[in-house]
Amino acid sequence: MAFFAVNNLAIHFGGIKAVDGVSFEVNEGEVFTIIGPNGAGKSTIFNMISRIYDPSDGSIEFEGQELTDVPAHKVAGLGIARTFQNIELFERATVLQNLLVGRHAHRKTSLLAELLFMPSVREQELRHREAAEKVIDFLDLQPYRNQMITNLPYGVRKNVELARALCIEPKILLLDEPASGLTVEETRDMGFWIDDIRRDFGITVIMVEHNMGLVNQVSDRVLAINNGRFLAEGTAAQVQAHPEVQKAYLGA
């Protein structure tokens, strides 16, 4: 049984086939990257995995469980976290507060206990704070811990969103264009973070990315799609050399 498997996944918006029968498997502990031109359907696949969209056809299996039957608010609890192409943070909250939001999937206390702020709630809050501080140290966010998101530069915000996803303690991390808008140096650092996330936390990474330098740096395997359909799969070098991939990108 595959750790994570997408089988004949499809979604149609009216007469538009945004994703049209895509299949792939991801092994535990690898970095698997999906590439393709703008509008190829990459982020749409992520939105179906996250249960933001309901597929028109196909299945998504994670550790033997069918995800298309799971409501969106329970996905994080299964061990799947994601970042977004456009940063989605609470801008009027601090870095630490945003990271603590990522701990919501691990809350075990009752509403009554929360209202009375019982000892079990206090103990849980301490555990959540320790987990958030661990991620802050890991991503070198100490100088920004108590700063409001709205006051931070773009590159730091990208790291905060990554940190919030890590606070969920996921088994699978979905990274939607993590290098988008970053400088060359910040992109290189992002590559180091992804390597460390896989090695130090044992997290499987599924990434959508346009920056081929980052793709080459971190990917074990690459899937290329275009117009919602499969083009090629293999190592980064194999996929980039594939004639259909070159045609999709270069038109030749």
N, C-alpha and C positions, 0 to 999 in steps of 0.2 A: 504494500500500500504506500502510495506517495505521501510525503509530508504535506505538500500543498499541490493541488491539481485543479486546473481550469479545463473544462471539456466542452468544446463546441459552443463557446459563449457568444451570445448575440444580443444586441439591443437595437430596436428600430424606433426612430422618432418620426412618426408619420411614414412617409415613403423613403426616408433616409436611413440607410443601414450604417449606423455609427460604428458598430462592431459586428462582424459577420462571420461567425463560426471559428473563433480563435481558440486554440488549445495549447497548453503548456504545463509542465510540471516543474516544481522547485524543490530541490533537496534541502534537508535541514542543514543549516550552517553555511550556506553559500550566498553569494551576491549575484542576483539574477536581474538583468537590466533589460527594459523594453525601450526600443528606439523606433523612430519613424518621423516623417515630416509633420509639420503642423497640421492638425486635423486628422491625424491617422487613427485616433481612437484610444490613445495611450491613457490619458487621464480618465476617460470614460470607463476603461477596465478597472482602474482604481476605485472609481465611484460605485461600480457594481460590487467589488470586493468589500468595500466599506458599507454596503447596503444603502447608499444614498439613492442609487437607481436599482430598480428591479429588472433583471434580464428578461428579454423576450423569449430566450431559449438558452439551453445549456445548463451546466452545473459548476459550482465552485466547492471544492472539498478541502477541508483543513483538518488534519489528523483524523480522517475518516468521517468527519461531520459535514453535512451539507449546509453551506452557509446561506443559500438562497432562502432558507426557511427561518433564518435568524433576523430579528428586528435590529435596526441600526444601533439602538442604544445598548445592545448586548454584545456587540462585536469586540469592543475593547476588553470586556471581561473574559473573552475567549483567548485573548493574547495577541490581538492584532491592533497595532497603532499606526498612525500615518501623519505625515506632514502634507502641506498643500502648496500648489504652484503659486498661489497668492497667499501670503502669510495671514493666518487666522489666529490672532492673539487678542486678549483683552487689553486694549491700549491704555486704559485708565487704571490698570492694576500694575503691581510691581512684578519683577521677574519671578521672585519667590512665590507670589500669589498665583501666577500663571502656572508654575510648575506643580503647585499643590492641587490645582484643578485636575492635572493628569493623574492624581492619586485616587480619583473618585471611584474607579473600578475596584479598589481594594477596601472600600469602607464596609465594615461588618456590623456596626452598631445600629440599634433601632432608633426611630425618630424620638421616642420618649427619652432614651438615654442621651441623645444629642441635646434635647431641650433642657434636661436637668444637668448636663455636662458632668456626667458620672465618671468615676475613676477609669472605667474601661474606655471612655471617649478620650480622656486626657492621655492615656497610654497609647491609644491609636494615633492621636495627633502627633505625639512625639516620634512614633515610628514613621509616619508620613514625612515629617520634617527631616528626619535622618536620611530617608531615601532621597528626598529632594536635594539635600545638601551634598550627598554623594554624587549626584548628577552634576550639580553646580561645580564641584571640584573637578570632575572628569572633563567637562567642557570649558574649563577656565573662565567661568562666569562670575567668580567671586567679586570683581569690582562693580558688577551691575546688579547684585542680589536685590537691593532695596530700591532700585531705580524704576521709574515708570516706563512702560514699554514705549509710550509716545515720545520719550526723550532719547531713545536709543537709535544708533545708526542701523542701516538696513542689514548689514552683515551680522551684527549682533542679534538682531531680531530673528534671522534665520537660525542661528544657533539656539536661541531660546525656544523656538518652535520644535527643533530637534530634541532639546532637553525635555520639554513637556511630554513628547511622545515616549522618551526613554523612561520617564517617571511612571508610565503605565506598566513597566517591566514586561514588554511584549516578547512573544516568541517570534513574531514576524513584524518587521518594520517596513512600512510602505513609504518610500521617499519620492515625492512628486517634484521633479526638477530641482534637486537640492542646490545646484550650482547657479540657478537662474538669478541674474543680477549681482553676482559676486565678482570680486576682482580676481585676477590670476592667483594672487597669494591666498586669498580666502578660499578659492576653489581647491587649491592644493591642500590646504588645511582640512577642508571638508573630506577630501580623499583619505587623509590620515584618520579622521574621526570614524569614517565608515569602516576602515580596516580594524580600528580598535574596538568598535562596537561589535563586530563579528567575533574578534579574538577574545576580548576581555569579558563581554557579556553573553557570548554564545547566541547572539540574535541573528536570525535569517533576514536578509535584506532583499526586498524587491524594489527596484528603482526605475523610474522613468526619467530619462535625461537626454538633452541635446548635445551637451558638451562632451565631445568624443575623447578629449584628453582625460576627463574624469572616468568615462566609461572604460577606457583602456586601462586606467590605473587600478580600478577596484573590482571589475566584473569577472566572475568565473564563467558565466555564459550570458549570451545576448540573444534576444528575440527581436527581429525587425518586423514591423507591420506597416501597412499602407492602406488607406481607404477602408480601415477596419478589418483587413484580411492579413493572414500570415504571409510573410515573404521568405524569411530564412531564420535559422537558429544555429548557434554554435559559439565558438570563441569570438571575441571581439574582432580579431583579424579575419577569421573566416566569414563573418557576416558582412564586414565592410568590403570584402573582396567579391561578394556575391553580385552577379550582374543585375539581378532584379532590384537589389538594394541600391546599387549605383544609379540605376535608371530612375528609381523613385526620388532620389536626392538630386541628381544632376540632370535628369530628363534626357539621358543619352544611353 
